[in-house]
Amino acid sequence: MTADTPLYRLLAAATELVWLTTLWLLACLPVVTAPAATTALFRLARTRSEARAGAREFVAAMRSGFRRSTVTGGGWLVAGAVLAGDLWAIAALPDAMRVGAGAVLISVLVVYLAATPYLFTALAEPDLPGARVVRLAVLAALGTPGTAVRCLVVLAAGATAVVVVWPLVFVVPAVCAMVLARLCHAPATAATTLVAR
């Protein structure tokens, strides 16, 4: 099989996606490195067509923004855990309070989920200061609700695919990162100019 046939290109791309996902899964085993690994996955998934995405490139991408990704992404994950915990706390409230508090919490949770792909897309940009990344992600999600909804659909479809056919766990994360990085890149770049002001 020659390197210029469509079948060869398809198999090469699929192999690269499986390899990227495997590297990401291994790098996420120590949970503390999950934000840096996810940032590296987003960076390499977005630039996959431009450059080779091997183990060296993955480790280099992970190291380049490790501190910023770990602190910002870790804080983001802790905030998500607090929001999830609040869902259980609201269940204990009286009915009159539960409706209002639940509506507010659901709204915040939707913004949080919509901003998550933007957060990792922004973290994948090495020139962006870490202190502005969260603000950028939230502004991009709120400023482009159509894209944010598409990002949520991609995440939901990916999670459903992995639950239904578990071996897809070796492909879906890289595919989702590639799609999300491309969807979120332009709005995140536009929001960067707003944050810089």
C-alpha angles and dihedrals in degrees: 000000000000124000095243099060119106092236092054092049091049093050092045091051092047091049091050091050091050090048092049092049092047090052090048093049092049092047090051094055091092093057092212090068095050096098093050091045091050091049090051090048091052092047094050094040091055094048095036095114092049100049143014114271107210135145094277092051091047093051091045091050090048093049096045094069101014099129095042093045094045095048097041097036092042091051089048091052091048089051089052091051090051091051091049090049090051089060089064092044091054090056089066094055122099114267095255092055096038094066096053096039091045093052092050093046093047089051092051091045092052091051089047093051092044092050095049097082089046090051094056092041089054092045088054088063104087096200097057115099112243094228092064099044098089093047089048092050094050093045092049092049093048093042095052107036093164092057091043090055090049089051091051090049090052091050092047092047091049093049091047092049092052093047093048097042108021098193087067086077085088094059110022100071093056092043091049091047091050093049094042094047090053094044094047101039099082096044091044090051091049091049089051089069090052093049092048091061 
